[in-house]
Amino acid sequence: MSQIVFGGDQAYVRTEGGTEGLRPQEATLLIALMGRPVATYDDLAEILWPHPDTMPDWWLTQIHVIAHRVRAKIGGGVRCVRTRGYALV
């Protein structure tokens, strides 16, 4: 079981194997997924890159990469909802 800790300007995951820091976009993705059944790809894009000038051209691929890294760090718990977005399970 994982414990996600948000404190100050840092976020990290505690597991039986130790503690690992979360990158800012990884923490942002987790926060975006909390409290909603499904976060759509468009919602996540707006949350991860609030300024359109900073949004990469390949934003959907970037969302998948960020979600994959979060899933690896917390041991699952992030589910892809095909053609819609992501959800916490």
N, C-alpha and C positions, 0 to 999 in steps of 0.2 A: 504494500500500500504506500502511496506517495502522499506527502504533505507539501502543499504549495504555500510559500511564505512571501508576503509582500511587506517590505519594510523600508521606509524612507524612499530612496531612489533605486533600490535594489529588489530583485525578486529571485527566489531560488526554490529548488525542489529538494526535499529530503526524502531519501529512500533508504531501504535497508543497506544498500551499497554505499551510502554516503550522501554528500550534498553537492549539487550542481547548480550553477547560476543559470538564470534565464536571460537571454538577450532581450533588449527592450521590445522588439516586435513580437517575440514569443510571449512575453508577459502581456502585451496589449491584446494579442489574439485570445489568450485565456480569459482576460477580463471581458472581452467582447462576447465570448461564448457563455459566460455566466448569466443566468437569469433569463435566458431566452431559449425556446425549444430548438430553433435553427437560426444561425447567423448566415444570411445569404452572402454569396460571393461579392455582390455589389456593396452590401453593408460593410463587409470586412475590408474591402478596398478603400472605402471612405474613412474607416477607422484607422487603418494602418498607414495610409498616406492622406492625411487631412488636407494637404495642399496639392492640388492637381499637378503642379509643376514637378513635384517630387515622385509622382507615381510612375513606376517603370512601365515601359511598353508591354512587358511580359508579366503584368501584375497577377494574372490568374496562376501562372506557374509559380510565382513567388509565394502566393498564398499556400499552394500545395506544399512547397518546400518548408515554409515556416510551420505548417500544421504537422508535417512529418517529423521535424525536429522536436516539437513539443510532445508529440506522441511517444517518441523514443525516450525523452527525458522523464516523462511521468508514467511510463509503462502502460500506454494505451489511453483510453478515456476520451480520445478525440475521434469522432466518427465522421466520415465523409457522407453527406446526404446527396447522392448522385444528382447532378444537374442543378442543385440548389445552393449548397454551402456546407457548413460544418456544424456539428453539435457535440456537446459533452455528454458522455454516457456514464 
